[in-house]
Amino acid sequence: MARIKYICLSDLHLGDDNSLLTNLVQENGRFRAEYTQPSPVLARLSDALHDLCARDGHHPELALILNGDILELALADMNEAAMVFESFICALMPRERELFQKIY
């Protein structure tokens, strides 16, 4: 069986308040975006990708391809989108579980 060499993700829209990938916290009965931590859905996405690759056996040249609309720049400002993107990368590639050798 062929081994996984590439994982392609698109249309994440990181930074959008309405995205499941944006972490929301409740304060005083209202929700607000917390951009510095991954959402539970983003954390599970990271776990699923790690599990998928572990079952396949770690490939030393595994690459992540981010294909379009990764950041939500129409509904979020650049700083918010960048913080969610950093949270996304940290969730996918913590120091003890580096998964991808390259990101395109």
Backbone as JSON Lines, residues from 0, in Angstrom:
{"i":0,"aa":"M","n":[0.84,-1.19,0.0],"ca":[0.0,0.0,0.0],"c":[0.88,1.25,0.0]}
{"i":1,"aa":"A","n":[0.48,2.24,-0.77],"ca":[1.24,3.49,-0.84],"c":[1.15,4.23,0.48]}
{"i":2,"aa":"R","n":[2.22,4.88,0.85],"ca":[2.27,5.66,2.09],"c":[1.83,7.09,1.82]}
{"i":3,"aa":"I","n":[1.3,7.71,2.85],"ca":[0.88,9.1,2.74],"c":[2.11,9.98,2.63]}
{"i":4,"aa":"K","n":[2.15,10.81,1.59],"ca":[3.25,11.76,1.41],"c":[2.79,13.19,1.56]}
{"i":5,"aa":"Y","n":[1.49,13.43,1.28],"ca":[0.95,14.78,1.3],"c":[-0.4,14.78,2.01]}
{"i":6,"aa":"I","n":[-0.63,15.83,2.77],"ca":[-1.96,16.1,3.32],"c":[-2.31,17.5,2.86]}
{"i":7,"aa":"C","n":[-3.48,17.62,2.24],"ca":[-3.91,18.91,1.69],"c":[-5.14,19.4,2.44]}
{"i":8,"aa":"L","n":[-5.07,20.61,2.94],"ca":[-6.2,21.24,3.63],"c":[-6.51,22.55,2.92]}
{"i":9,"aa":"S","n":[-7.8,22.88,2.84],"ca":[-8.19,24.15,2.24],"c":[-9.41,24.7,2.95]}
{"i":10,"aa":"D","n":[-9.68,25.96,2.7],"ca":[-10.89,26.64,3.18],"c":[-11.06,26.55,4.7]}
{"i":11,"aa":"L","n":[-9.98,26.76,5.43],"ca":[-10.06,26.74,6.89],"c":[-10.63,28.05,7.44]}
{"i":12,"aa":"H","n":[-10.4,29.15,6.76],"ca":[-10.88,30.48,7.17],"c":[-10.49,30.77,8.63]}
{"i":13,"aa":"L","n":[-9.25,30.55,8.96],"ca":[-8.76,30.77,10.33],"c":[-8.89,32.25,10.69]}
{"i":14,"aa":"G","n":[-9.46,32.5,11.85],"ca":[-9.65,33.86,12.33],"c":[-11.1,34.31,12.32]}
{"i":15,"aa":"D","n":[-11.96,33.59,11.6],"ca":[-13.38,33.93,11.56],"c":[-14.02,33.56,12.89]}
{"i":16,"aa":"D","n":[-14.73,34.5,13.5],"ca":[-15.41,34.23,14.77],"c":[-16.43,33.09,14.66]}
{"i":17,"aa":"N","n":[-16.96,32.87,13.48],"ca":[-17.98,31.84,13.28],"c":[-17.4,30.48,12.91]}
{"i":18,"aa":"S","n":[-16.1,30.38,12.84],"ca":[-15.46,29.13,12.46],"c":[-15.33,28.19,13.65]}
{"i":19,"aa":"L","n":[-15.56,26.91,13.42],"ca":[-15.35,25.9,14.46],"c":[-13.89,25.81,14.87]}
{"i":20,"aa":"L","n":[-13.01,26.33,14.03],"ca":[-11.58,26.27,14.31],"c":[-11.1,27.44,15.16]}
{"i":21,"aa":"T","n":[-11.99,28.4,15.46],"ca":[-11.65,29.52,16.33],"c":[-12.14,29.2,17.73]}
{"i":22,"aa":"N","n":[-11.27,29.33,18.69],"ca":[-11.6,29.02,20.08],"c":[-12.48,30.13,20.67]}
{"i":23,"aa":"L","n":[-13.62,29.75,21.23],"ca":[-14.52,30.7,21.87],"c":[-14.55,30.42,23.37]}
{"i":24,"aa":"V","n":[-14.51,31.48,24.15],"ca":[-14.63,31.37,25.61],"c":[-15.81,32.23,26.06]}
{"i":25,"aa":"Q","n":[-16.45,31.78,27.13],"ca":[-17.61,32.5,27.63],"c":[-17.21,33.39,28.8]}
{"i":26,"aa":"E","n":[-17.61,34.64,28.72],"ca":[-17.38,35.61,29.79],"c":[-18.64,36.43,29.98]}
{"i":27,"aa":"N","n":[-19.13,36.46,31.21],"ca":[-20.33,37.25,31.52],"c":[-21.51,36.91,30.62]}
{"i":28,"aa":"G","n":[-21.67,35.63,30.34],"ca":[-22.8,35.19,29.52],"c":[-22.64,35.42,28.03]}
{"i":29,"aa":"R","n":[-21.5,35.93,27.6],"ca":[-21.26,36.18,26.18],"c":[-20.02,35.41,25.73]}
{"i":30,"aa":"F","n":[-19.98,35.1,24.47],"ca":[-18.82,34.41,23.91],"c":[-17.92,35.41,23.21]}
{"i":31,"aa":"R","n":[-16.61,35.18,23.34],"ca":[-15.63,35.98,22.61],"c":[-14.55,35.04,22.1]}
{"i":32,"aa":"A","n":[-13.93,35.45,21.02],"ca":[-12.87,34.63,20.43],"c":[-11.6,34.75,21.27]}
{"i":33,"aa":"E","n":[-10.98,33.62,21.51],"ca":[-9.68,33.55,22.2],"c":[-8.71,32.98,21.16]}
{"i":34,"aa":"Y","n":[-7.92,33.86,20.58],"ca":[-7.13,33.5,19.41],"c":[-5.81,32.8,19.73]}
{"i":35,"aa":"T","n":[-5.4,32.78,20.99],"ca":[-4.08,32.23,21.31],"c":[-4.1,30.74,21.6]}
{"i":36,"aa":"Q","n":[-5.27,30.14,21.73],"ca":[-5.38,28.71,22.0],"c":[-6.23,28.05,20.93]}
{"i":37,"aa":"P","n":[-5.93,26.79,20.6],"ca":[-6.75,26.11,19.59],"c":[-8.14,25.8,20.14]}
{"i":38,"aa":"S","n":[-9.11,25.79,19.25],"ca":[-10.46,25.38,19.64],"c":[-10.46,23.87,19.86]}
{"i":39,"aa":"P","n":[-11.47,23.34,20.54],"ca":[-11.56,21.87,20.67],"c":[-11.6,21.17,19.32]}
{"i":40,"aa":"V","n":[-12.26,21.75,18.34],"ca":[-12.32,21.13,17.0],"c":[-10.94,21.14,16.35]}
{"i":41,"aa":"L","n":[-10.22,22.24,16.47],"ca":[-8.87,22.31,15.9],"c":[-7.95,21.31,16.58]}
{"i":42,"aa":"A","n":[-8.08,21.17,17.89],"ca":[-7.26,20.19,18.62],"c":[-7.58,18.77,18.14]}
{"i":43,"aa":"R","n":[-8.86,18.46,17.91],"ca":[-9.24,17.12,17.43],"c":[-8.77,16.9,16.0]}
{"i":44,"aa":"L","n":[-8.8,17.95,15.16],"ca":[-8.26,17.84,13.8],"c":[-6.79,17.47,13.86]}
{"i":45,"aa":"S","n":[-6.05,18.12,14.73],"ca":[-4.63,17.81,14.9],"c":[-4.44,16.37,15.35]}
{"i":46,"aa":"D","n":[-5.22,15.94,16.33],"ca":[-5.13,14.55,16.81],"c":[-5.45,13.56,15.69]}
{"i":47,"aa":"A","n":[-6.48,13.86,14.9],"ca":[-6.86,12.96,13.81],"c":[-5.76,12.84,12.76]}
{"i":48,"aa":"L","n":[-5.13,13.97,12.42],"ca":[-4.03,13.92,11.45],"c":[-2.85,13.13,12.0]}
{"i":49,"aa":"H","n":[-2.55,13.32,13.29],"ca":[-1.45,12.56,13.9],"c":[-1.78,11.07,13.91]}
{"i":50,"aa":"D","n":[-3.02,10.71,14.25],"ca":[-3.43,9.3,14.27],"c":[-3.36,8.67,12.88]}
{"i":51,"aa":"L","n":[-3.86,9.42,11.88],"ca":[-3.83,8.93,10.51],"c":[-2.4,8.63,10.07]}
{"i":52,"aa":"C","n":[-1.51,9.55,10.35],"ca":[-0.11,9.38,9.93],"c":[0.59,8.3,10.75]}
{"i":53,"aa":"A","n":[0.22,8.15,12.02],"ca":[0.82,7.1,12.84],"c":[0.43,5.72,12.32]}
{"i":54,"aa":"R","n":[-0.81,5.55,11.89],"ca":[-1.25,4.28,11.34],"c":[-0.54,3.95,10.04]}
{"i":55,"aa":"D","n":[-0.22,4.99,9.29],"ca":[0.47,4.81,8.01],"c":[1.97,4.6,8.21]}
{"i":56,"aa":"G","n":[2.47,4.92,9.39],"ca":[3.91,4.9,9.63],"c":[4.46,6.26,9.24]}
{"i":57,"aa":"H","n":[5.28,6.83,10.11],"ca":[5.77,8.19,9.85],"c":[6.64,8.22,8.61]}
{"i":58,"aa":"H","n":[6.28,9.06,7.69],"ca":[7.05,9.24,6.45],"c":[7.97,10.43,6.65]}
{"i":59,"aa":"P","n":[9.27,10.27,6.43],"ca":[10.21,11.35,6.73],"c":[10.03,12.6,5.87]}
{"i":60,"aa":"E","n":[9.3,12.5,4.78],"ca":[9.13,13.66,3.91],"c":[7.67,14.09,3.81]}
{"i":61,"aa":"L","n":[6.88,13.81,4.83],"ca":[5.46,14.17,4.83],"c":[5.3,15.68,4.73]}
{"i":62,"aa":"A","n":[4.46,16.12,3.81],"ca":[4.27,17.55,3.57],"c":[2.8,17.92,3.76]}
{"i":63,"aa":"L","n":[2.59,19.12,4.28],"ca":[1.26,19.69,4.41],"c":[1.1,20.74,3.32]}
{"i":64,"aa":"I","n":[0.02,20.64,2.55],"ca":[-0.28,21.61,1.52],"c":[-1.5,22.4,1.98]}
{"i":65,"aa":"L","n":[-1.32,23.7,2.16],"ca":[-2.41,24.6,2.54],"c":[-2.88,25.28,1.26]}
{"i":66,"aa":"N","n":[-4.1,24.96,0.84],"ca":[-4.55,25.32,-0.5],"c":[-5.76,26.26,-0.45]}
{"i":67,"aa":"G","n":[-5.52,27.53,-0.31],"ca":[-6.57,28.52,-0.48],"c":[-7.46,28.77,0.72]}
{"i":68,"aa":"D","n":[-7.75,30.02,0.98],"ca":[-8.63,30.47,2.05],"c":[-8.25,29.86,3.41]}
{"i":69,"aa":"I","n":[-6.98,29.83,3.7],"ca":[-6.51,29.35,4.99],"c":[-6.84,30.4,6.06]}
{"i":70,"aa":"L","n":[-6.61,31.66,5.76],"ca":[-6.92,32.75,6.69],"c":[-8.22,33.43,6.27]}
{"i":71,"aa":"E","n":[-8.97,33.89,7.25],"ca":[-10.17,34.68,6.97],"c":[-9.8,36.15,7.06]}
{"i":72,"aa":"L","n":[-9.56,36.76,5.92],"ca":[-9.12,38.15,5.9],"c":[-10.26,39.12,5.59]}
{"i":73,"aa":"A","n":[-11.41,38.6,5.19],"ca":[-12.54,39.49,4.92],"c":[-13.31,39.81,6.19]}
{"i":74,"aa":"L","n":[-13.38,38.87,7.14],"ca":[-14.18,39.04,8.35],"c":[-13.35,39.17,9.62]}
{"i":75,"aa":"A","n":[-12.06,39.04,9.5],"ca":[-11.18,39.15,10.67],"c":[-10.01,40.05,10.29]}
{"i":76,"aa":"D","n":[-9.42,40.69,11.28],"ca":[-8.24,41.49,10.93],"c":[-7.01,40.6,10.86]}
{"i":77,"aa":"M","n":[-5.98,41.12,10.26],"ca":[-4.76,40.34,10.0],"c":[-4.16,39.78,11.29]}
{"i":78,"aa":"N","n":[-4.15,40.56,12.35],"ca":[-3.57,40.12,13.62],"c":[-4.32,38.93,14.19]}
{"i":79,"aa":"E","n":[-5.66,38.97,14.17],"ca":[-6.46,37.85,14.67],"c":[-6.23,36.6,13.83]}
{"i":80,"aa":"A","n":[-6.25,36.75,12.53],"ca":[-6.02,35.61,11.65],"c":[-4.63,35.02,11.86]}
{"i":81,"aa":"A","n":[-3.63,35.87,12.05],"ca":[-2.26,35.39,12.28],"c":[-2.16,34.64,13.61]}
{"i":82,"aa":"M","n":[-2.86,35.1,14.64],"ca":[-2.83,34.4,15.94],"c":[-3.48,33.03,15.83]}
{"i":83,"aa":"V","n":[-4.59,32.93,15.1],"ca":[-5.23,31.63,14.92],"c":[-4.36,30.71,14.08]}
{"i":84,"aa":"F","n":[-3.69,31.27,13.07],"ca":[-2.78,30.46,12.26],"c":[-1.64,29.91,13.11]}
{"i":85,"aa":"E","n":[-1.08,30.75,13.98],"ca":[-0.01,30.29,14.88],"c":[-0.52,29.18,15.79]}
{"i":86,"aa":"S","n":[-1.73,29.33,16.31],"ca":[-2.34,28.31,17.15],"c":[-2.53,27.02,16.36]}
{"i":87,"aa":"F","n":[-2.94,27.15,15.1],"ca":[-3.11,26.01,14.2],"c":[-1.79,25.26,14.0]}
{"i":88,"aa":"I","n":[-0.73,25.99,13.7],"ca":[0.58,25.36,13.48],"c":[1.09,24.7,14.77]}
{"i":89,"aa":"C","n":[0.92,25.37,15.9],"ca":[1.36,24.8,17.19],"c":[0.56,23.55,17.53]}
{"i":90,"aa":"A","n":[-0.73,23.52,17.18],"ca":[-1.54,22.33,17.44],"c":[-1.1,21.17,16.55]}
{"i":91,"aa":"L","n":[-0.76,21.47,15.31],"ca":[-0.33,20.41,14.39],"c":[1.09,19.94,14.65]}
{"i":92,"aa":"M","n":[1.94,20.86,15.12],"ca":[3.35,20.51,15.24],"c":[3.94,20.91,16.59]}
{"i":93,"aa":"P","n":[3.41,20.33,17.67],"ca":[4.09,20.6,18.95],"c":[5.49,20.0,18.91]}
{"i":94,"aa":"R","n":[6.36,20.53,19.7],"ca":[7.77,20.1,19.65],"c":[7.96,18.6,19.78]}
{"i":95,"aa":"E","n":[7.14,17.96,20.63],"ca":[7.34,16.53,20.87],"c":[6.69,15.66,19.79]}
{"i":96,"aa":"R","n":[5.87,16.26,18.92],"ca":[5.17,15.47,17.9],"c":[5.23,16.15,16.54]}
{"i":97,"aa":"E","n":[6.39,16.55,16.11],"ca":[6.49,17.21,14.81],"c":[6.03,16.26,13.73]}
{"i":98,"aa":"L","n":[5.08,16.71,12.93],"ca":[4.45,15.84,11.95],"c":[4.94,16.1,10.53]}
{"i":99,"aa":"F","n":[5.01,17.36,10.14],"ca":[5.31,17.69,8.75],"c":[6.73,18.2,8.6]}
{"i":100,"aa":"Q","n":[7.38,17.75,7.54],"ca":[8.72,18.21,7.24],"c":[8.67,19.49,6.41]}
{"i":101,"aa":"K","n":[7.6,19.64,5.63],"ca":[7.46,20.82,4.79],"c":[6.01,21.28,4.82]}
{"i":102,"aa":"I","n":[5.83,22.58,4.69],"ca":[4.48,23.16,4.55],"c":[4.5,24.05,3.33]}
{"i":103,"aa":"Y","n":[3.6,23.78,2.42],"ca":[3.48,24.58,1.19],"c":[2.21,25.38,1.25]}
